[in-house]
Amino acid sequence: MARRAVLPPLALLACVLISCATLQAPMQSPVYTREQMQHAARDGIEIAVRPIEGEDEYLDLFDNDLPGIGMVAVWVEVRNTRPDAIQLRPDLWSMRTGARRVPAMSVAEVYERYYEGRRVRMYAVRTDGAARSRMQQALLAEGRIPPSETRRGFLLFRIDPAAAPGWSGGAVLVARDILPDSGTATTIEISLSHADP
């Protein structure tokens, strides 16, 4: 009679911890009212933003207190009201606080920072890969936006965890050189400080 392999309690606990060690993307896109977002427009390109603030909001969306490990999220909506398409490049977005400017993080950078901040040394490769794929879908996608269409998604930025409380105060989101099919590139800056809770 064949004997079943029984996992020792510590090994079982390790399996549970590994499966829970990966950062999860939001299950669905958030919905904010116009009053809850900051707005800016130029040359037929409209941008609305909502900085994610407060531990509860991060737990609801990401099941993690990201500012505590040095990351913050901004929900962004880009609407193209021009007669031609516009192009969002990968290096388009940055956040400026005073003289310091940080670029938006890639999925790889998000997970590197997450594992470093949480001191995770082991994770299930399959679970990690699935989580990264879902996060890629949650982030604001690059590429072309046709006329009359809107693209939505998160941007994540690295911060000093010590600056997490009130991180959006004085912060400015910069969209540099949005490229239309015709005409010149457009740069839009929008404050993150005054969006209503």
Summary of the structure (lengths in Angstrom):
residues: 197
radius of gyration: 19.5
end to end distance: 63.7
largest distance: 77.2
contacts: 536
relative contact order: 0.24
helix: 28%
strand: 32%
